[in-house]
Amino acid sequence: SRSAELLTINVEPKDAPVTLVRFADVHVRVKGGKSSTRGVPGMGQGRRALRVSAGPFGPAPDCRSSRIAIPAPRLGWIGGQRPSALLFTVRAVETVTEKLELVMLERDGTPWGTVVRLAPEWQQIRLPLNTFRFFEHWAHPSDRGGDKDAMQVDQLTGINLCFGSWLYGENAGQAHAFEVQNIAVELE
């Protein structure tokens, strides 16, 4: 006997942000030491998010990180519209978890990162593309990262979330946690 499957299609306005990843819908593996993840209610009715907990952190460079693949079909949805910013829906669970490092990775491995300030309330943080700087300290192609280089949103294939002792100073030895719902591309 065959069972019927239900297909759900979300129809969005033409100018709606393009969601790259809904964190509650993907498997997230945290590397670097003891940590935990679990699904939680997100921002808005019926929305789901992912909680990542870790700590206490030891001396620098102790950290936890997760690399999440961006599903390839989403990249084609950008079409001819120009991306202007990334929208990151996130909140701190522990008050000492004030920051999170967000790194976007292009198909060729080029890393673009920024440190995001967190608050205990859910927020959709608008990150203009020029907020992201080339992460020279990460592995990268030798021909990338020059003065005129910039993040190519249509080439993004991965997201790295990282938090650790260098972000929290004297609070590194406490428990840390944040919740992430999604990351989307705002189009002009």
C-alpha positions as CSV (number, residue, x, y, z in Angstrom):
1,S,0.0,0.0,0.0
2,R,1.2,3.5,-0.8
3,S,0.6,6.5,1.5
4,A,0.0,9.9,0.1
5,E,2.5,12.7,0.8
6,L,1.5,16.3,1.4
7,L,3.5,18.9,-0.6
8,T,3.5,22.4,0.8
9,I,4.5,25.3,-1.3
10,N,5.1,28.8,0.2
11,V,4.3,31.6,-2.2
12,E,6.2,34.8,-1.3
13,P,5.9,38.3,-2.8
14,K,8.4,39.0,-5.6
15,D,10.3,41.4,-3.3
16,A,10.4,39.1,-0.2
17,P,13.8,38.1,1.2
18,V,15.1,34.8,-0.1
19,T,15.6,32.4,2.7
20,L,19.0,30.6,2.5
21,V,18.6,28.4,5.5
22,R,16.0,27.6,8.1
23,F,18.2,26.3,10.9
24,A,15.5,24.1,12.5
25,D,15.2,22.2,9.1
26,V,18.8,21.2,8.8
27,H,21.1,18.9,10.7
28,V,23.6,21.0,12.6
29,R,26.7,19.4,14.1
30,V,28.7,21.5,16.5
31,K,32.5,20.9,16.6
32,G,35.1,21.8,19.1
33,G,33.9,20.3,22.4
34,K,31.0,19.7,24.6
35,S,27.8,21.3,23.3
36,S,24.1,20.6,22.6
37,T,21.5,21.5,20.0
38,R,17.7,21.3,20.1
39,G,14.7,22.6,18.3
40,V,12.8,25.5,20.1
41,P,10.0,27.9,19.2
42,G,11.2,30.7,17.0
43,M,10.2,34.4,16.4
44,G,6.6,34.4,15.3
45,Q,3.7,32.0,15.7
46,G,4.5,28.5,14.4
47,R,8.1,29.3,13.6
48,R,10.9,27.0,14.7
49,A,14.5,27.7,15.6
50,L,17.6,25.9,16.8
51,R,19.2,26.4,20.2
52,V,23.0,25.9,20.4
53,S,24.4,25.6,23.9
54,A,28.1,25.3,25.0
55,G,30.5,26.3,27.6
56,P,32.1,27.1,29.8
57,F,34.9,27.9,27.3
58,G,38.6,27.5,28.3
59,P,41.3,29.9,27.3
60,A,41.5,31.2,23.7
61,P,41.1,29.8,21.1
62,D,38.5,27.5,22.7
63,C,35.3,27.7,20.6
64,R,32.4,25.8,19.1
65,S,31.5,26.1,15.5
66,S,29.0,24.7,13.0
67,R,29.1,24.7,9.2
68,I,25.8,24.5,7.5
69,A,25.4,24.0,3.7
70,I,23.1,26.3,1.8
71,P,20.9,24.3,-0.5
72,A,22.0,24.9,-4.1
73,P,18.5,25.5,-5.6
74,R,18.1,28.6,-3.4
75,L,21.0,30.4,-5.1
76,G,19.1,30.5,-8.5
77,W,16.1,32.2,-6.9
78,I,18.0,35.5,-6.6
79,G,17.7,36.0,-10.4
80,G,18.4,39.5,-11.7
81,Q,17.7,41.3,-8.5
82,R,20.6,42.8,-6.6
83,P,21.2,41.6,-3.0
84,S,21.6,44.4,-0.5
85,A,21.9,42.7,2.9
86,L,21.6,39.5,4.8
87,L,18.8,39.2,7.4
88,F,19.8,37.1,10.4
89,T,17.0,36.0,12.9
90,V,18.7,35.3,16.2
91,R,18.7,35.9,19.9
92,A,21.0,35.3,23.0
93,V,19.7,32.7,25.5
94,E,22.3,33.5,28.1
95,T,22.8,37.1,28.9
96,V,26.6,36.7,28.7
97,T,26.3,35.4,25.1
98,E,26.5,38.9,23.6
99,K,28.2,38.1,20.3
100,L,28.3,35.4,17.6
101,E,30.7,35.1,14.7
102,L,28.9,34.6,11.3
103,V,31.0,33.6,8.3
104,M,29.6,33.1,4.8
105,L,31.5,30.8,2.5
106,E,31.5,31.0,-1.3
107,R,31.7,28.1,-3.7
108,D,35.5,28.5,-4.1
109,G,36.0,28.6,-0.3
110,T,36.3,32.4,0.1
111,P,35.3,33.3,3.6
112,W,33.5,36.6,4.5
113,G,32.7,37.2,8.2
114,T,31.4,39.5,10.8
115,V,30.7,39.5,14.5
116,V,27.0,39.9,15.3
117,R,25.8,41.6,18.5
118,L,23.1,39.6,20.2
119,A,20.2,40.6,22.5
120,P,17.9,38.4,24.7
121,E,14.9,39.3,22.5
122,W,14.3,37.8,19.1
123,Q,15.6,40.1,16.4
124,Q,16.0,40.1,12.7
125,I,19.4,41.8,12.2
126,R,20.0,43.5,8.9
127,L,23.6,43.0,7.9
128,P,24.6,45.1,4.8
129,L,26.9,43.1,2.6
130,N,29.7,45.6,3.2
131,T,29.6,44.6,6.9
132,F,31.3,41.3,6.0
133,R,35.1,41.4,5.7
134,F,37.4,39.0,4.0
135,F,38.6,36.5,6.6
136,E,42.3,36.3,5.6
137,H,43.1,34.1,8.6
138,W,40.9,31.3,7.1
139,A,41.9,29.1,4.2
140,H,41.0,30.8,0.9
141,P,41.9,30.9,-2.8
142,S,45.1,32.9,-3.4
143,D,43.4,35.2,-6.0
144,R,40.7,36.4,-3.6
145,G,40.5,39.1,-0.9
146,G,42.0,42.1,-2.8
147,D,40.9,45.7,-2.3
148,K,38.1,45.4,-4.9
149,D,36.9,42.0,-3.9
150,A,33.5,41.6,-2.2
151,M,31.2,38.8,-1.2
152,Q,29.3,37.2,-4.1
153,V,26.0,36.3,-2.7
154,D,25.0,34.2,-5.7
155,Q,28.1,32.0,-5.0
156,L,27.3,31.3,-1.3
157,T,27.3,27.6,-0.4
158,G,27.9,27.6,3.3
159,I,27.4,29.3,6.7
160,N,29.7,29.0,9.7
161,L,28.4,29.9,13.1
162,C,31.2,30.2,15.8
163,F,31.3,31.3,19.4
164,G,34.1,31.0,21.9
165,S,36.4,32.4,24.5
166,W,37.8,35.3,22.4
167,L,34.3,36.8,22.1
168,Y,33.4,36.8,25.8
169,G,36.5,37.8,27.7
170,E,36.0,37.4,31.4
171,N,32.6,35.7,30.8
172,A,34.1,32.9,28.7
173,G,34.0,30.5,31.7
174,Q,30.2,30.7,31.9
175,A,27.5,28.7,30.0
176,H,26.6,30.2,26.6
177,A,23.7,29.7,24.3
178,F,22.0,31.3,21.4
179,E,19.0,30.5,19.2
180,V,18.9,30.9,15.4
181,Q,15.9,30.8,13.1
182,N,17.0,31.7,9.6
183,I,19.2,33.7,7.4
184,A,17.9,35.4,4.3
185,V,19.0,37.6,1.4
186,E,17.3,41.0,1.1
187,L,17.0,42.1,-2.5
188,E,16.8,45.7,-3.9
